[in-house]
Each structure stands twice: as structure tokens, then as C-alpha cells.
Amino acid sequence: MTYRPKVNDCGPNPAPEGSPYISNIALHLEQVVDYYPYGKVLREFKSGKEKYCYQGMHKDEELGENLFYTHFRQLDTDLGRWWRIDPVFKANWSPYVSMSNNPVLRIDPRGDDDYYDMNGKFIGSTSSGDAIRLIERSQYNEIVKKVDESKPEGVNDFVWNATKGMKLQKELSQVGVKVQVQSQEAQQALMDQLLAKHLNTGKEQGAFIILDVKNAKLYIQEDKGAKGTAKSIRFSNLTYSGDKKTIPGNSSLVVIADIHTHDTYGGPSTPENGAYGQNQNDLVFAQQENSTKYVKDLGGISKVTPDGRVVIEMPVTINTAIDALQEYGTR
């Protein structure tokens, strides 16, 4: 429903300074719209000219009534899918999926906002997009509890779930700190430099993918202390606390994954591709360290995960650091 203030003829206008309420303003009902879950119009009881409709998205007036624009991309409500791919690669989801296939419990008014705690572990999402926010897990739980307890009496669950999602989006975004992510261009330039160095020296080069939880930054940084040979690499020592790895002397720099170079094609070494022997390959190390291993080779960027998933030459649109955070955060 869309309401607009309407000035009554009675009473002073504007209200007296310091008044705790406005007595001369009434609400005029302009528009009532019912939607299917993904935003397609079911029926309109009263038409209006409001352009910001479903989830506050901007309705397209030129290409069709069932297309909405957000800050990052466009939603086709006939299909319940985005027209543009999600900039964040998610191995188990189509890049065109909206609201994580659950528009009742989740919203995506801008196409953003996933929440991680200060250890880099995924907590929850109000949507399914490319903005990452850090928040103390206790704060996140308190806000969710607060919103849950604010449900008005008599409101059915279907209506409340839609309202709840928008309230969570507002409350969490005010507390969660948005992470500054190193650009794909900067990441690619660094990995190209490492590969060039490998080709010149004949030795593998390495880098860490780091989540700086103090300064809310996510980036790739060369491991200048790594010791590489023609077919192996030993990374610099890290500080361990369970599965959590940090840069020595700075516990706020969480190492969520590492990258090393190969001077060939084919991605990570595995027992199946015959590289480096049965017990000395990227798959074995990923499982032993419970950490995703990324490889920069002549074909592009690939990865192998602790559960044995191997992705050869990931799409160039994928931000490697964000992909690493998602792998780490949901493990």
C-alpha cells in the first residue's frame, strides 16, 4: 500500500514548533497492489503513479510492467530471475537466482548484503548479492530477535515474513560494516605478476587471500616469504587457532585461502590428473588443511576445495577474493 500525506483544512499549518505530533496531516491512500512472490502484479485495487513498488525497486515504464531496476541489476518478475548475473560466484546457485529462491523470507531491494562474523564465518543474508558486511555474531542475533519480537498481534505469518525481511535489512545495514573489496582488476594484476615471476624464475609463487576484520577489507596479498620450487611451494608460517589462520602478530588479518602459480594449463594438481604424485598435490593439501586452494596458471584461475570440488578456469567475472570468503565462511 502507498500512502501520501494530505493536508486537512482544519488546524494550523504547519504544526506549532515543538509539537510532539502533527495534527493537521492525514494519510491519503493512493495505491494498493498484491504481488506474486517474485514481484509480478497479481491485482491492483487502486492504481497510482508510484514507481518504487515491489521491495522498493524502481518499476520500468518502457520495457514492461514486470521489470524492476535495483541499484545493481534488473529483476524480471515473470521469471523470478535477474537479467544480469550475480557478481558473486556461488557454486550451488545459478548466477541469475533472485532472493536465494526464497522471496517470502528474503528480499533484495538493491541486490546486496550478506553478513559475516568477525571470524569470517557466514551468519545470514537478507538477500543474495554482492555487498558483504561484517557484524558481531551476538549483535546479529540480537537484531534478529528484536525484529522477531516486534511482530504485531493479529498479523498473519505470510504478511509478517515480507515485512520482517525489510525490517531486518534496515536494522542490520545500520550496524553491519560494509567490507571494502579489492577490485577484480587489482587482483588480476597481482596474479599476473606472480605468474610472470614464476615463468622467469622457474619457481612457484604464492599469495594469501586476507579478510581484515578490523578495517573491513578483503584482498589478495603476495606471500613474499613463500619458498617455491619448480613443482611445489611452502607458504610462510601462520598463527593457528583451530581452523582459523591469521598473519603472525596481527590476529585481525584472517587468512581465508591461498593462491599459488603453475606454469602449465589444467588447474589444481590432483591424483586423477597425475600431477605431483598421489600424496603431493593440491587436492590432498586442501583436505589436510581444510582450506580452498586457488591456482593461477596459463589458462586462468582454478580452485580445489576441501570436499573435493575442482573448478577449472573459473569465469573471468568472478571476484576471487569474494569467492574465497564464501567458501571459507560456509565451511
QUIMORA-V100791 format. One record per run of one state. SS is the DSSP state (@ for helix, = for strand, . for the rest). FROM is the first residue (numbers start at 1). TO is the last residue. If there is no record, write none. Layout:
# QUIMORA-V100791
ss->SS from->FROM to->TO
ss->SS from->FROM to->TO
This chain:
# QUIMORA-V100791
ss->. from->1 to->1
ss->= from->2 to->7
ss->. from->8 to->24
ss->= from->25 to->35
ss->. from->36 to->40
ss->= from->41 to->46
ss->. from->47 to->51
ss->= from->52 to->52
ss->. from->53 to->53
ss->@ from->54 to->56
ss->. from->57 to->57
ss->= from->58 to->59
ss->. from->60 to->66
ss->= from->67 to->69
ss->. from->70 to->73
ss->= from->74 to->76
ss->. from->77 to->80
ss->= from->81 to->82
ss->. from->83 to->96
ss->= from->97 to->97
ss->. from->98 to->98
ss->@ from->99 to->101
ss->. from->102 to->113
ss->= from->114 to->116
ss->. from->117 to->121
ss->= from->122 to->125
ss->. from->126 to->131
ss->= from->132 to->134
ss->. from->135 to->136
ss->@ from->137 to->149
ss->. from->150 to->156
ss->@ from->157 to->175
ss->. from->176 to->176
ss->= from->177 to->178
ss->. from->179 to->179
ss->= from->180 to->181
ss->. from->182 to->183
ss->@ from->184 to->201
ss->. from->202 to->205
ss->= from->206 to->212
ss->. from->213 to->216
ss->= from->217 to->222
ss->. from->223 to->226
ss->= from->227 to->228
ss->. from->229 to->232
ss->= from->233 to->234
ss->. from->235 to->238
ss->= from->239 to->241
ss->. from->242 to->243
ss->= from->244 to->247
ss->. from->248 to->249
ss->= from->250 to->261
ss->. from->262 to->281
ss->@ from->282 to->289
ss->. from->290 to->292
ss->= from->293 to->297
ss->. from->298 to->299
ss->= from->300 to->304
ss->. from->305 to->309
ss->= from->310 to->311
ss->. from->312 to->319
ss->@ from->320 to->329
ss->. from->330 to->331
